[in-house]
């Protein structure tokens, strides 16, 4: 059995071919970073237009790389949401067309849940229940996973996502885009204790995240100290800010683990590539006495292999499969 998966939730056009045993035969991703870099962030209209230009040959390349002709595909899978509605509709419409023509099932996949499933592509022995922290430019969420395909949302961001908070400060300082990798690179030799940041905490004791306060504090420090991209203390500031974002993430994860008592911790999403975050995550897991799992960097960013992995899990467990006429896109977490 072969499955073709498509992902267009934001600014990566991606397609992958998987076999029924979750073997990834191809995983092609086309980034739009160069297109959005002049604007310091993703421009939704430009993103959807680029998907329209790219999706046909990205799908074709994924099939050629896998060595599987289109008429041999048994199932199609596509991201329904959350994400940019214009971008989502490009991938969904393309996948619906394929499913209609070949009269094959089309499986809708949740983008955030697919990030969690990416971990299982490389780690088959994750013990459940697991607590997953998903961190990206658009999403910062905590999910408790009691068993496969059971995702309980226990915390989410109330304003900016963690990746967005990094991108906005990089944009303000004109450092480049995407901001997270730039901040990591420029702050690598900085002192993370140089600038003090108070961590945001919810007054209702929930496990939700908030990064708008950290962003405001960072802007205040920038103005008070006259920081620019050529300032001698820039590395110290960036290291301190990155460290504050990581501390906020890991502290909430630890609080959630104390409540839910998972057997495993999962870190995933685009920001999960961050070295400071990965190190803090492993340290937290060690102190909690549980195993820590995270995908390799290539599976942290948006890709179609994770979409296919979740779709295959649905097929394997005989979950209800919605056929192509009924699928629709949704922009936000429900």
Secondary structure, 3 states (H helix, E strand, C coil): CEEEEEECCCCEEEEEEEECCCCEEEEEEEECHHHHHCCCCCCHHHHHHHHHHHHHHHHHHHHHHHCCCHHHCCEEEEEEECCCHHHHHHHHHHHHHHHHHHCCEEEEEEHHHHHHHHHHHHCCCCCCCEEEEEECCCCEEEEEECCCCCEEEEEEECCCCHHHHHHHHHHHCCCCCCHHHHHHHHCCCCCCCCCCCCCCCCCCCCCCECCHHHHHHHHHHHHHHCCCCCCCCHHHHHHHHHHHHHHHHHHHHHHHHHHHCCCEEEEECHHHHCHHHHHHHHHHHHHHCCEEEECCHHHHCCCHHHHHHHHHHHHHCCCCCCCHHHCCCCCCCC
